[in-house]
Amino acid sequence: MSDYFFPHLTAVEALAPYRLRTTWSTGESLDVDVEGVLRRHDFLSPILAPDVFARVHADANGRGIEWIDSELGADNVYAWAKEQAGEPSHEMFDTWMQRNSLSLAGAADALGISRRMVSYYRTAHKPIPRSIWLACLGWETTRPNEHGLPRTLPTAREYAAMHA
């Protein structure tokens, strides 16, 4: 993976049980709850022991969080932290593109931004502004045609019928 993509983890600290404070190459400090991930995978269960959890550290390259071995990838932890903070993540943006079968150029056209900005958002090189995420959701809701944008939003009933 190139250094160009995804923020690197510069520090990690154990907080309350199963919560981590992460510091990133972007200058952000984000807290993340990893309990669900640790409980979902049997091979991670040893980390649930409080003394083991407290020994958390970033791997040497800033690309993972380690306890015993490299357990969690930094890009995933970054996405979880952003989502838990109420912000859109690069994973949410990529999922939106996949769900709507959009290429970089297609997403750029849909949002009225450059292909480069789409790439930045998709790789977490730049944070996704709230307005862009709302535009993603609006585009998906209305599915504009090639002739222009809709004048009104569908009602809840119409939206449900379209997605049934």
C-alpha positions in Angstrom: 0.0 0.0 0.0 1.4 3.4 -0.9 2.0 6.1 1.8 -0.4 8.3 -0.3 -3.4 6.3 0.7 -5.1 6.2 4.2 -4.0 8.0 7.3 -1.3 6.3 9.4 -1.8 5.6 13.1 0.8 7.6 15.1 -0.4 6.6 18.6 -3.0 4.4 20.3 -4.0 4.3 24.0 -6.4 2.0 25.8 -9.2 3.8 27.6 -12.2 2.3 29.3 -12.8 -1.4 28.5 -12.6 -1.9 24.7 -12.3 1.8 23.8 -9.2 3.2 22.2 -7.9 6.7 21.7 -6.2 6.8 18.3 -4.0 9.6 16.9 -3.5 9.8 13.1 -1.1 11.3 10.6 -3.9 13.7 9.7 -3.6 15.3 13.2 -7.0 13.9 14.2 -7.5 12.2 17.6 -10.4 9.8 17.5 -11.9 7.5 20.1 -13.2 4.1 18.9 -15.1 1.3 20.6 -13.7 -2.1 19.3 -15.7 -4.4 21.6 -18.1 -5.6 18.9 -15.2 -6.6 16.6 -13.3 -8.3 19.4 -16.4 -10.3 20.4 -17.4 -11.2 16.8 -14.2 -13.1 16.1 -13.1 -16.0 18.2 -9.4 -15.6 17.4 -9.5 -12.1 18.9 -11.1 -13.2 22.2 -7.7 -13.3 24.1 -7.6 -9.5 23.7 -10.8 -9.2 25.8 -8.8 -9.8 28.9 -8.2 -6.4 30.6 -4.5 -6.9 31.1 -4.0 -7.9 27.4 -6.2 -5.0 26.1 -4.2 -2.5 28.1 -1.0 -3.5 26.2 -2.3 -2.1 22.9 0.2 -0.4 20.6 0.5 0.8 17.0 2.6 -1.4 14.7 6.0 0.0 13.5 4.5 1.3 10.2 1.3 2.9 11.6 -0.8 0.5 9.5 -2.2 -1.6 12.3 -3.1 -2.0 16.0 -1.4 -4.7 17.9 -1.8 -6.6 21.1 -0.2 -10.0 20.5 0.1 -9.8 16.7 -1.3 -7.3 14.1 -5.0 -7.7 14.8 -6.7 -4.6 13.4 -5.9 -2.7 10.2 -5.5 1.0 10.7 -7.7 1.8 7.7 -10.6 -0.1 9.3 -10.1 1.4 12.7 -10.0 4.9 11.1 -13.3 4.2 9.4 -14.9 2.8 12.5 -13.7 5.8 14.5 -15.1 8.3 12.0 -18.4 6.5 11.9 -18.7 6.3 15.7 -18.0 10.1 15.8 -21.0 10.7 13.5 -18.9 11.4 10.4 -18.9 9.7 7.0 -15.9 7.3 6.4 -14.1 6.3 3.3 -15.6 2.9 3.6 -19.1 4.4 3.6 -18.2 6.4 0.5 -16.8 3.4 -1.3 -19.9 1.3 -0.3 -22.1 4.1 -1.8 -20.2 4.0 -5.0 -20.4 0.2 -5.2 -24.0 0.0 -4.3 -24.8 2.4 -7.1 -22.3 0.9 -9.6 -20.5 4.2 -9.9 -16.9 4.5 -11.3 -14.7 7.4 -10.2 -15.9 9.4 -13.2 -19.6 8.4 -12.5 -19.4 9.5 -8.9 -17.7 12.7 -9.9 -20.5 13.5 -12.4 -23.2 12.5 -9.9 -21.8 14.8 -7.2 -20.6 17.7 -9.5 -17.0 17.4 -8.2 -13.7 16.3 -9.8 -12.7 12.7 -10.2 -9.6 13.5 -8.1 -11.8 14.5 -5.1 -13.8 11.3 -5.4 -10.5 9.4 -5.2 -9.4 11.4 -2.2 -12.7 10.7 -0.4 -12.6 7.1 -1.3 -9.1 6.6 0.0 -9.4 8.7 3.1 -6.8 11.1 1.8 -9.2 14.0 2.5 -12.2 14.1 5.0 -15.6 13.8 3.4 -17.5 17.0 4.0 -21.0 16.6 5.4 -22.4 18.4 2.4 -20.8 15.8 0.1 -22.2 12.9 2.1 -25.7 14.4 2.1 -25.3 14.8 -1.7 -24.5 11.1 -1.9 -27.6 10.2 0.0 -29.8 12.6 -2.0 -28.4 11.4 -5.3 -29.2 7.8 -4.3 -32.7 8.7 -3.1 -33.6 10.6 -6.3 -31.5 8.7 -8.9 -31.4 11.7 -11.3 -31.6 10.9 -15.0 -29.2 12.2 -17.6 -31.5 15.1 -18.5 -31.3 16.8 -15.2 -32.0 16.9 -11.5 -35.5 16.2 -10.1 -37.5 19.2 -8.8 -38.9 17.3 -5.8 -37.9 14.5 -3.5 -40.1 11.4 -3.4 -42.4 10.9 -0.5 -41.6 8.3 2.1 -44.2 6.0 0.4 -42.7 6.6 -3.0 -39.2 6.0 -1.8 -40.3 2.7 0.0 -42.0 1.6 -3.2 -38.9 2.3 -5.3 -36.7 0.3 -2.9 -39.0 -2.6 -2.2 
